[in-house]
Amino acid sequence: MTFQTTITPNFQVHIPVAVRKKAGIKFHGRALIKVEKGRIIIEALPKGFLKLGGKFSVEKPVPAEKIREITDLSS
């Protein structure tokens, strides 16, 4: 699948509808962009980090007031 698009003077690029559908991009939002072997790769990121809520757990939570006391800033 190959499509032609335009890069604006502000370096914005329109992603054609067929490409968005094929990639499963359904909403506007943030994306990860990287360059590999001279190619630009764009990957949609999950909509908002709040979707990660409850996915991670901490064995020993640290109260916000204590973070400065236990953080090593020497490096």
PDB file of N, CA, C and O in Angstrom:
ATOM      1  N   MET A   1       0.855  -1.170   0.000  1.00  0.00           N
ATOM      2  CA  MET A   1       0.000   0.000   0.000  1.00  0.00           C
ATOM      3  C   MET A   1       0.901   1.234   0.000  1.00  0.00           C
ATOM      4  O   MET A   1       1.692   1.432   0.922  1.00  0.00           O
ATOM      5  N   THR A   2       0.780   2.041  -1.015  1.00  0.00           N
ATOM      6  CA  THR A   2       1.582   3.251  -1.129  1.00  0.00           C
ATOM      7  C   THR A   2       0.663   4.423  -1.472  1.00  0.00           C
ATOM      8  O   THR A   2      -0.199   4.320  -2.344  1.00  0.00           O
ATOM      9  N   PHE A   3       0.863   5.523  -0.775  1.00  0.00           N
ATOM     10  CA  PHE A   3       0.086   6.738  -1.022  1.00  0.00           C
ATOM     11  C   PHE A   3       1.034   7.916  -1.068  1.00  0.00           C
ATOM     12  O   PHE A   3       2.114   7.886  -0.477  1.00  0.00           O
ATOM     13  N   GLN A   4       0.624   8.946  -1.771  1.00  0.00           N
ATOM     14  CA  GLN A   4       1.398  10.180  -1.811  1.00  0.00           C
ATOM     15  C   GLN A   4       0.702  11.203  -0.935  1.00  0.00           C
ATOM     16  O   GLN A   4      -0.526  11.295  -0.933  1.00  0.00           O
ATOM     17  N   THR A   5       1.483  11.970  -0.193  1.00  0.00           N
ATOM     18  CA  THR A   5       0.924  13.016   0.652  1.00  0.00           C
ATOM     19  C   THR A   5       1.822  14.235   0.558  1.00  0.00           C
ATOM     20  O   THR A   5       2.830  14.214  -0.148  1.00  0.00           O
ATOM     21  N   THR A   6       1.470  15.275   1.251  1.00  0.00           N
ATOM     22  CA  THR A   6       2.219  16.527   1.207  1.00  0.00           C
ATOM     23  C   THR A   6       2.767  16.849   2.591  1.00  0.00           C
ATOM     24  O   THR A   6       2.105  16.622   3.604  1.00  0.00           O
ATOM     25  N   ILE A   7       3.974  17.378   2.618  1.00  0.00           N
ATOM     26  CA  ILE A   7       4.556  17.890   3.861  1.00  0.00           C
ATOM     27  C   ILE A   7       4.405  19.409   3.805  1.00  0.00           C
ATOM     28  O   ILE A   7       4.906  20.049   2.880  1.00  0.00           O
ATOM     29  N   THR A   8       3.721  19.982   4.786  1.00  0.00           N
ATOM     30  CA  THR A   8       3.456  21.424   4.800  1.00  0.00           C
ATOM     31  C   THR A   8       4.723  22.194   5.182  1.00  0.00           C
ATOM     32  O   THR A   8       5.699  21.591   5.627  1.00  0.00           O
ATOM     33  N   PRO A   9       4.717  23.520   5.013  1.00  0.00           N
ATOM     34  CA  PRO A   9       5.864  24.330   5.439  1.00  0.00           C
ATOM     35  C   PRO A   9       6.163  24.177   6.941  1.00  0.00           C
ATOM     36  O   PRO A   9       7.289  24.415   7.377  1.00  0.00           O
ATOM     37  N   ASN A  10       5.147  23.778   7.733  1.00  0.00           N
ATOM     38  CA  ASN A  10       5.353  23.544   9.170  1.00  0.00           C
ATOM     39  C   ASN A  10       5.705  22.082   9.453  1.00  0.00           C
ATOM     40  O   ASN A  10       5.686  21.653  10.607  1.00  0.00           O
ATOM     41  N   PHE A  11       6.022  21.321   8.414  1.00  0.00           N
ATOM     42  CA  PHE A  11       6.391  19.900   8.498  1.00  0.00           C
ATOM     43  C   PHE A  11       5.273  19.024   9.042  1.00  0.00           C
ATOM     44  O   PHE A  11       5.537  18.011   9.690  1.00  0.00           O
ATOM     45  N   GLN A  12       4.036  19.403   8.783  1.00  0.00           N
ATOM     46  CA  GLN A  12       2.896  18.568   9.130  1.00  0.00           C
ATOM     47  C   GLN A  12       2.590  17.659   7.945  1.00  0.00           C
ATOM     48  O   GLN A  12       2.778  18.038   6.788  1.00  0.00           O
ATOM     49  N   VAL A  13       2.115  16.454   8.254  1.00  0.00           N
ATOM     50  CA  VAL A  13       1.813  15.483   7.210  1.00  0.00           C
ATOM     51  C   VAL A  13       0.395  14.967   7.416  1.00  0.00           C
ATOM     52  O   VAL A  13       0.010  14.632   8.536  1.00  0.00           O
ATOM     53  N   HIS A  14      -0.377  14.904   6.343  1.00  0.00           N
ATOM     54  CA  HIS A  14      -1.711  14.321   6.399  1.00  0.00           C
ATOM     55  C   HIS A  14      -1.566  12.816   6.172  1.00  0.00           C
ATOM     56  O   HIS A  14      -0.913  12.391   5.218  1.00  0.00           O
ATOM     57  N   ILE A  15      -2.175  12.009   7.049  1.00  0.00           N
ATOM     58  CA  ILE A  15      -2.171  10.557   6.876  1.00  0.00           C
ATOM     59  C   ILE A  15      -3.490  10.190   6.208  1.00  0.00           C
ATOM     60  O   ILE A  15      -4.555  10.406   6.788  1.00  0.00           O
ATOM     61  N   PRO A  16      -3.437   9.639   4.998  1.00  0.00           N
ATOM     62  CA  PRO A  16      -4.670   9.318   4.274  1.00  0.00           C
ATOM     63  C   PRO A  16      -5.578   8.364   5.054  1.00  0.00           C
ATOM     64  O   PRO A  16      -5.106   7.549   5.847  1.00  0.00           O
ATOM     65  N   VAL A  17      -6.878   8.478   4.816  1.00  0.00           N
ATOM     66  CA  VAL A  17      -7.872   7.676   5.521  1.00  0.00           C
ATOM     67  C   VAL A  17      -7.585   6.180   5.375  1.00  0.00           C
ATOM     68  O   VAL A  17      -7.665   5.445   6.359  1.00  0.00           O
ATOM     69  N   ALA A  18      -7.256   5.723   4.184  1.00  0.00           N
ATOM     70  CA  ALA A  18      -7.004   4.294   3.965  1.00  0.00           C
ATOM     71  C   ALA A  18      -5.833   3.798   4.818  1.00  0.00           C
ATOM     72  O   ALA A  18      -5.860   2.675   5.323  1.00  0.00           O
ATOM     73  N   VAL A  19      -4.815   4.630   4.975  1.00  0.00           N
ATOM     74  CA  VAL A  19      -3.659   4.261   5.806  1.00  0.00           C
ATOM     75  C   VAL A  19      -4.071   4.206   7.271  1.00  0.00           C
ATOM     76  O   VAL A  19      -3.697   3.277   7.987  1.00  0.00           O
ATOM     77  N   ARG A  20      -4.843   5.198   7.721  1.00  0.00           N
ATOM     78  CA  ARG A  20      -5.311   5.207   9.123  1.00  0.00           C
ATOM     79  C   ARG A  20      -6.158   3.975   9.419  1.00  0.00           C
ATOM     80  O   ARG A  20      -6.015   3.360  10.475  1.00  0.00           O
ATOM     81  N   LYS A  21      -7.032   3.618   8.499  1.00  0.00           N
ATOM     82  CA  LYS A  21      -7.880   2.435   8.704  1.00  0.00           C
ATOM     83  C   LYS A  21      -7.039   1.170   8.763  1.00  0.00           C
ATOM     84  O   LYS A  21      -7.246   0.323   9.632  1.00  0.00           O
ATOM     85  N   LYS A  22      -6.100   1.039   7.849  1.00  0.00           N
ATOM     86  CA  LYS A  22      -5.241  -0.147   7.805  1.00  0.00           C
ATOM     87  C   LYS A  22      -4.401  -0.260   9.072  1.00  0.00           C
ATOM     88  O   LYS A  22      -4.139  -1.366   9.545  1.00  0.00           O
ATOM     89  N   ALA A  23      -3.975   0.883   9.629  1.00  0.00           N
ATOM     90  CA  ALA A  23      -3.140   0.896  10.844  1.00  0.00           C
ATOM     91  C   ALA A  23      -3.984   0.840  12.114  1.00  0.00           C
ATOM     92  O   ALA A  23      -3.444   0.705  13.211  1.00  0.00           O
ATOM     93  N   GLY A  24      -5.297   0.942  11.972  1.00  0.00           N
ATOM     94  CA  GLY A  24      -6.166   0.887  13.146  1.00  0.00           C
ATOM     95  C   GLY A  24      -6.206   2.173  13.946  1.00  0.00           C
ATOM     96  O   GLY A  24      -6.558   2.160  15.126  1.00  0.00           O
ATOM     97  N   ILE A  25      -5.848   3.286  13.316  1.00  0.00           N
ATOM     98  CA  ILE A  25      -5.880   4.589  13.996  1.00  0.00           C
ATOM     99  C   ILE A  25      -7.286   5.152  13.850  1.00  0.00           C
ATOM    100  O   ILE A  25      -7.718   5.484  12.746  1.00  0.00           O
ATOM    101  N   LYS A  26      -8.004   5.260  14.981  1.00  0.00           N
ATOM    102  CA  LYS A  26      -9.395   5.699  14.937  1.00  0.00           C
ATOM    103  C   LYS A  26      -9.608   7.099  15.495  1.00  0.00           C
ATOM    104  O   LYS A  26     -10.623   7.731  15.200  1.00  0.00           O
ATOM    105  N   PHE A  27      -8.665   7.596  16.301  1.00  0.00           N
ATOM    106  CA  PHE A  27      -8.818   8.899  16.934  1.00  0.00           C
ATOM    107  C   PHE A  27      -7.528   9.697  16.798  1.00  0.00           C
ATOM    108  O   PHE A  27      -6.443   9.128  16.679  1.00  0.00           O
ATOM    109  N   HIS A  28      -7.657  11.016  16.815  1.00  0.00           N
ATOM    110  CA  HIS A  28      -6.456  11.844  16.842  1.00  0.00           C
ATOM    111  C   HIS A  28      -5.816  11.689  18.227  1.00  0.00           C
ATOM    112  O   HIS A  28      -6.477  11.263  19.175  1.00  0.00           O
ATOM    113  N   GLY A  29      -4.567  12.026  18.337  1.00  0.00           N
ATOM    114  CA  GLY A  29      -3.899  11.917  19.629  1.00  0.00           C
ATOM    115  C   GLY A  29      -2.394  11.884  19.464  1.00  0.00           C
ATOM    116  O   GLY A  29      -1.845  12.340  18.461  1.00  0.00           O
ATOM    117  N   ARG A  30      -1.750  11.342  20.459  1.00  0.00           N
ATOM    118  CA  ARG A  30      -0.291  11.312  20.480  1.00  0.00           C
ATOM    119  C   ARG A  30       0.229  10.111  19.695  1.00  0.00           C
ATOM    120  O   ARG A  30      -0.457   9.103  19.534  1.00  0.00           O
ATOM    121  N   ALA A  31       1.465  10.251  19.213  1.00  0.00           N
ATOM    122  CA  ALA A  31       2.083   9.178  18.442  1.00  0.00           C
ATOM    123  C   ALA A  31       3.560   9.087  18.780  1.00  0.00           C
ATOM    124  O   ALA A  31       4.177  10.062  19.208  1.00  0.00           O
ATOM    125  N   LEU A  32       4.104   7.927  18.585  1.00  0.00           N
ATOM    126  CA  LEU A  32       5.538   7.704  18.734  1.00  0.00           C
ATOM    127  C   LEU A  32       6.112   7.782  17.330  1.00  0.00           C
ATOM    128  O   LEU A  32       5.592   7.154  16.407  1.00  0.00           O
ATOM    129  N   ILE A  33       7.184   8.551  17.163  1.00  0.00           N
ATOM    130  CA  ILE A  33       7.791   8.684  15.847  1.00  0.00           C
ATOM    131  C   ILE A  33       9.270   8.361  15.968  1.00  0.00           C
ATOM    132  O   ILE A  33       9.955   8.857  16.862  1.00  0.00           O
ATOM    133  N   LYS A  34       9.759   7.516  15.049  1.00  0.00           N
ATOM    134  CA  LYS A  34      11.164   7.135  15.090  1.00  0.00           C
ATOM    135  C   LYS A  34      11.685   6.992  13.674  1.00  0.00           C
ATOM    136  O   LYS A  34      10.917   6.872  12.719  1.00  0.00           O
ATOM    137  N   VAL A  35      13.006   7.006  13.555  1.00  0.00           N
ATOM    138  CA  VAL A  35      13.645   6.864  12.255  1.00  0.00           C
ATOM    139  C   VAL A  35      14.494   5.599  12.292  1.00  0.00           C
ATOM    140  O   VAL A  35      15.339   5.436  13.172  1.00  0.00           O
ATOM    141  N   GLU A  36      14.267   4.717  11.343  1.00  0.00           N
ATOM    142  CA  GLU A  36      15.036   3.491  11.227  1.00  0.00           C
ATOM    143  C   GLU A  36      15.466   3.315   9.775  1.00  0.00           C
ATOM    144  O   GLU A  36      14.629   3.270   8.873  1.00  0.00           O
ATOM    145  N   LYS A  37      16.767   3.218   9.556  1.00  0.00           N
ATOM    146  CA  LYS A  37      17.315   3.001   8.216  1.00  0.00           C
ATOM    147  C   LYS A  37      16.774   4.021   7.218  1.00  0.00           C
ATOM    148  O   LYS A  37      16.427   3.677   6.089  1.00  0.00           O
ATOM    149  N   GLY A  38      16.707   5.279   7.648  1.00  0.00           N
ATOM    150  CA  GLY A  38      16.265   6.350   6.769  1.00  0.00           C
ATOM    151  C   GLY A  38      14.762   6.430   6.546  1.00  0.00           C
ATOM    152  O   GLY A  38      14.307   7.223   5.722  1.00  0.00           O
ATOM    153  N   ARG A  39      13.989   5.632   7.255  1.00  0.00           N
ATOM    154  CA  ARG A  39      12.530   5.659   7.124  1.00  0.00           C
ATOM    155  C   ARG A  39      11.911   6.230   8.390  1.00  0.00           C
ATOM    156  O   ARG A  39      12.416   6.013   9.491  1.00  0.00           O
ATOM    157  N   ILE A  40      10.824   6.956   8.227  1.00  0.00           N
ATOM    158  CA  ILE A  40      10.093   7.513   9.359  1.00  0.00           C
ATOM    159  C   ILE A  40       8.973   6.533   9.708  1.00  0.00           C
ATOM    160  O   ILE A  40       8.183   6.146   8.847  1.00  0.00           O
ATOM    161  N   ILE A  41       8.915   6.138  10.974  1.00  0.00           N
ATOM    162  CA  ILE A  41       7.894   5.202  11.437  1.00  0.00           C
ATOM    163  C   ILE A  41       7.039   5.910  12.475  1.00  0.00           C
ATOM    164  O   ILE A  41       7.559   6.456  13.448  1.00  0.00           O
ATOM    165  N   ILE A  42       5.736   5.901  12.269  1.00  0.00           N
ATOM    166  CA  ILE A  42       4.795   6.553  13.185  1.00  0.00           C
ATOM    167  C   ILE A  42       3.892   5.480  13.782  1.00  0.00           C
ATOM    168  O   ILE A  42       3.279   4.698  13.055  1.00  0.00           O
ATOM    169  N   GLU A  43       3.813   5.448  15.115  1.00  0.00           N
ATOM    170  CA  GLU A  43       2.953   4.490  15.800  1.00  0.00           C
ATOM    171  C   GLU A  43       2.028   5.249  16.736  1.00  0.00           C
ATOM    172  O   GLU A  43       2.480   6.083  17.520  1.00  0.00           O
ATOM    173  N   ALA A  44       0.741   4.964  16.659  1.00  0.00           N
ATOM    174  CA  ALA A  44      -0.214   5.610  17.552  1.00  0.00           C
ATOM    175  C   ALA A  44       0.023   5.122  18.976  1.00  0.00           C
ATOM    176  O   ALA A  44       0.256   3.935  19.202  1.00  0.00           O
ATOM    177  N   LEU A  45      -0.037   6.037  19.924  1.00  0.00           N
ATOM    178  CA  LEU A  45       0.075   5.681  21.339  1.00  0.00           C
ATOM    179  C   LEU A  45      -1.318   5.522  21.925  1.00  0.00           C
ATOM    180  O   LEU A  45      -2.272   6.126  21.435  1.00  0.00           O
ATOM    181  N   PRO A  46      -1.443   4.707  22.977  1.00  0.00           N
ATOM    182  CA  PRO A  46      -2.760   4.590  23.622  1.00  0.00           C
ATOM    183  C   PRO A  46      -3.260   5.966  24.048  1.00  0.00           C
ATOM    184  O   PRO A  46      -2.463   6.826  24.424  1.00  0.00           O
ATOM    185  N   LYS A  47      -4.540   6.174  23.993  1.00  0.00           N
ATOM    186  CA  LYS A  47      -5.115   7.474  24.316  1.00  0.00           C
ATOM    187  C   LYS A  47      -5.034   7.731  25.813  1.00  0.00           C
ATOM    188  O   LYS A  47      -5.848   7.218  26.580  1.00  0.00           O
ATOM    189  N   GLY A  48      -4.068   8.510  26.219  1.00  0.00           N
ATOM    190  CA  GLY A  48      -3.920   8.916  27.614  1.00  0.00           C
ATOM    191  C   GLY A  48      -3.310   7.853  28.507  1.00  0.00           C
ATOM    192  O   GLY A  48      -3.625   6.669  28.387  1.00  0.00           O
ATOM    193  N   PHE A  49      -2.447   8.279  29.393  1.00  0.00           N
ATOM    194  CA  PHE A  49      -1.794   7.352  30.301  1.00  0.00           C
ATOM    195  C   PHE A  49      -2.743   6.844  31.383  1.00  0.00           C
ATOM    196  O   PHE A  49      -2.423   5.873  32.069  1.00  0.00           O
ATOM    197  N   LEU A  50      -3.894   7.474  31.551  1.00  0.00           N
ATOM    198  CA  LEU A  50      -4.835   7.037  32.572  1.00  0.00           C
ATOM    199  C   LEU A  50      -5.407   5.651  32.275  1.00  0.00           C
ATOM    200  O   LEU A  50      -5.929   4.991  33.174  1.00  0.00           O
ATOM    201  N   LYS A  51      -5.312   5.209  31.027  1.00  0.00           N
ATOM    202  CA  LYS A  51      -5.759   3.863  30.688  1.00  0.00           C
ATOM    203  C   LYS A  51      -4.893   2.810  31.368  1.00  0.00           C
ATOM    204  O   LYS A  51      -5.292   1.651  31.479  1.00  0.00           O
ATOM    205  N   LEU A  52      -3.711   3.211  31.821  1.00  0.00           N
ATOM    206  CA  LEU A  52      -2.811   2.273  32.490  1.00  0.00           C
ATOM    207  C   LEU A  52      -3.150   2.101  33.960  1.00  0.00           C
ATOM    208  O   LEU A  52      -2.538   1.276  34.639  1.00  0.00           O
ATOM    209  N   GLY A  53      -4.112   2.861  34.465  1.00  0.00           N
ATOM    210  CA  GLY A  53      -4.476   2.797  35.877  1.00  0.00           C
ATOM    211  C   GLY A  53      -4.781   1.376  36.326  1.00  0.00           C
ATOM    212  O   GLY A  53      -5.584   0.673  35.712  1.00  0.00           O
ATOM    213  N   GLY A  54      -4.121   0.963  37.419  1.00  0.00           N
ATOM    214  CA  GLY A  54      -4.343  -0.361  37.970  1.00  0.00           C
ATOM    215  C   GLY A  54      -3.498  -1.449  37.339  1.00  0.00           C
ATOM    216  O   GLY A  54      -3.561  -2.599  37.773  1.00  0.00           O
ATOM    217  N   LYS A  55      -2.705  -1.119  36.322  1.00  0.00           N
ATOM    218  CA  LYS A  55      -1.880  -2.120  35.648  1.00  0.00           C
ATOM    219  C   LYS A  55      -0.596  -2.418  36.420  1.00  0.00           C
ATOM    220  O   LYS A  55      -0.008  -3.487  36.257  1.00  0.00           O
ATOM    221  N   PHE A  56      -0.165  -1.490  37.247  1.00  0.00           N
ATOM    222  CA  PHE A  56       1.091  -1.643  37.971  1.00  0.00           C
ATOM    223  C   PHE A  56       0.829  -1.587  39.470  1.00  0.00           C
ATOM    224  O   PHE A  56      -0.085  -0.905  39.932  1.00  0.00           O
ATOM    225  N   SER A  57       1.641  -2.309  40.210  1.00  0.00           N
ATOM    226  CA  SER A  57       1.508  -2.255  41.661  1.00  0.00           C
ATOM    227  C   SER A  57       2.881  -2.027  42.277  1.00  0.00           C
ATOM    228  O   SER A  57       3.903  -2.339  41.666  1.00  0.00           O
ATOM    229  N   VAL A  58       2.900  -1.488  43.476  1.00  0.00           N
ATOM    230  CA  VAL A  58       4.130  -1.175  44.188  1.00  0.00           C
ATOM    231  C   VAL A  58       4.115  -1.943  45.504  1.00  0.00           C
ATOM    232  O   VAL A  58       3.121  -1.940  46.231  1.00  0.00           O
ATOM    233  N   GLU A  59       5.244  -2.604  45.797  1.00  0.00           N
ATOM    234  CA  GLU A  59       5.305  -3.371  47.042  1.00  0.00           C
ATOM    235  C   GLU A  59       5.316  -2.465  48.267  1.00  0.00           C
ATOM    236  O   GLU A  59       4.589  -2.693  49.233  1.00  0.00           O
ATOM    237  N   LYS A  60       6.165  -1.421  48.208  1.00  0.00           N
ATOM    238  CA  LYS A  60       6.272  -0.508  49.344  1.00  0.00           C
ATOM    239  C   LYS A  60       6.057   0.920  48.852  1.00  0.00           C
ATOM    240  O   LYS A  60       7.024   1.583  48.477  1.00  0.00           O
ATOM    241  N   PRO A  61       4.828   1.410  48.841  1.00  0.00           N
ATOM    242  CA  PRO A  61       4.575   2.776  48.365  1.00  0.00           C
ATOM    243  C   PRO A  61       5.310   3.812  49.213  1.00  0.00           C
ATOM    244  O   PRO A  61       5.486   3.637  50.418  1.00  0.00           O
ATOM    245  N   VAL A  62       5.732   4.885  48.561  1.00  0.00           N
ATOM    246  CA  VAL A  62       6.438   5.970  49.242  1.00  0.00           C
ATOM    247  C   VAL A  62       5.536   7.198  49.236  1.00  0.00           C
ATOM    248  O   VAL A  62       5.087   7.623  48.172  1.00  0.00           O
ATOM    249  N   PRO A  63       5.261   7.775  50.403  1.00  0.00           N
ATOM    250  CA  PRO A  63       4.459   9.001  50.431  1.00  0.00           C
ATOM    251  C   PRO A  63       5.184  10.122  49.667  1.00  0.00           C
ATOM    252  O   PRO A  63       6.412  10.196  49.691  1.00  0.00           O
ATOM    253  N   ALA A  64       4.436  10.972  49.003  1.00  0.00           N
ATOM    254  CA  ALA A  64       5.019  12.053  48.206  1.00  0.00           C
ATOM    255  C   ALA A  64       5.958  12.931  49.027  1.00  0.00           C
ATOM    256  O   ALA A  64       6.958  13.424  48.505  1.00  0.00           O
ATOM    257  N   GLU A  65       5.647  13.131  50.304  1.00  0.00           N
ATOM    258  CA  GLU A  65       6.487  14.001  51.146  1.00  0.00           C
ATOM    259  C   GLU A  65       7.875  13.401  51.380  1.00  0.00           C
ATOM    260  O   GLU A  65       8.806  14.134  51.712  1.00  0.00           O
ATOM    261  N   LYS A  66       8.031  12.100  51.218  1.00  0.00           N
ATOM    262  CA  LYS A  66       9.296  11.421  51.514  1.00  0.00           C
ATOM    263  C   LYS A  66      10.161  11.187  50.274  1.00  0.00           C
ATOM    264  O   LYS A  66      11.297  10.730  50.403  1.00  0.00           O
ATOM    265  N   ILE A  67       9.660  11.483  49.095  1.00  0.00           N
ATOM    266  CA  ILE A  67      10.394  11.175  47.870  1.00  0.00           C
ATOM    267  C   ILE A  67      11.746  11.864  47.836  1.00  0.00           C
ATOM    268  O   ILE A  67      12.735  11.225  47.477  1.00  0.00           O
ATOM    269  N   ARG A  68      11.833  13.131  48.189  1.00  0.00           N
ATOM    270  CA  ARG A  68      13.112  13.845  48.181  1.00  0.00           C
ATOM    271  C   ARG A  68      14.107  13.221  49.141  1.00  0.00           C
ATOM    272  O   ARG A  68      15.304  13.201  48.853  1.00  0.00           O
ATOM    273  N   GLU A  69      13.651  12.718  50.262  1.00  0.00           N
ATOM    274  CA  GLU A  69      14.542  12.117  51.254  1.00  0.00           C
ATOM    275  C   GLU A  69      15.180  10.822  50.743  1.00  0.00           C
ATOM    276  O   GLU A  69      16.337  10.542  51.057  1.00  0.00           O
ATOM    277  N   ILE A  70      14.450  10.042  49.969  1.00  0.00           N
ATOM    278  CA  ILE A  70      14.989   8.749  49.570  1.00  0.00           C
ATOM    279  C   ILE A  70      15.564   8.738  48.147  1.00  0.00           C
ATOM    280  O   ILE A  70      16.147   7.735  47.736  1.00  0.00           O
ATOM    281  N   THR A  71      15.414   9.828  47.392  1.00  0.00           N
ATOM    282  CA  THR A  71      15.914   9.861  46.035  1.00  0.00           C
ATOM    283  C   THR A  71      17.397  10.207  46.032  1.00  0.00           C
ATOM    284  O   THR A  71      17.832  11.157  46.682  1.00  0.00           O
ATOM    285  N   ASP A  72      18.169   9.407  45.278  1.00  0.00           N
ATOM    286  CA  ASP A  72      19.611   9.635  45.140  1.00  0.00           C
ATOM    287  C   ASP A  72      19.830  10.606  43.984  1.00  0.00           C
ATOM    288  O   ASP A  72      19.621  10.245  42.826  1.00  0.00           O
ATOM    289  N   LEU A  73      20.244  11.821  44.285  1.00  0.00           N
ATOM    290  CA  LEU A  73      20.466  12.837  43.276  1.00  0.00           C
ATOM    291  C   LEU A  73      21.947  12.994  42.924  1.00  0.00           C
ATOM    292  O   LEU A  73      22.320  13.951  42.246  1.00  0.00           O
ATOM    293  N   SER A  74      22.789  12.067  43.376  1.00  0.00           N
ATOM    294  CA  SER A  74      24.226  12.211  43.199  1.00  0.00           C
ATOM    295  C   SER A  74      24.691  11.951  41.777  1.00  0.00           C
ATOM    296  O   SER A  74      25.798  12.361  41.428  1.00  0.00           O
ATOM    297  N   SER A  75      23.893  11.284  40.932  1.00  0.00           N
ATOM    298  CA  SER A  75      24.357  10.989  39.583  1.00  0.00           C
ATOM    299  C   SER A  75      23.900  11.991  38.572  1.00  0.00           C
ATOM    300  O   SER A  75      24.219  11.865  37.390  1.00  0.00           O
TER     301      SER A  75
END
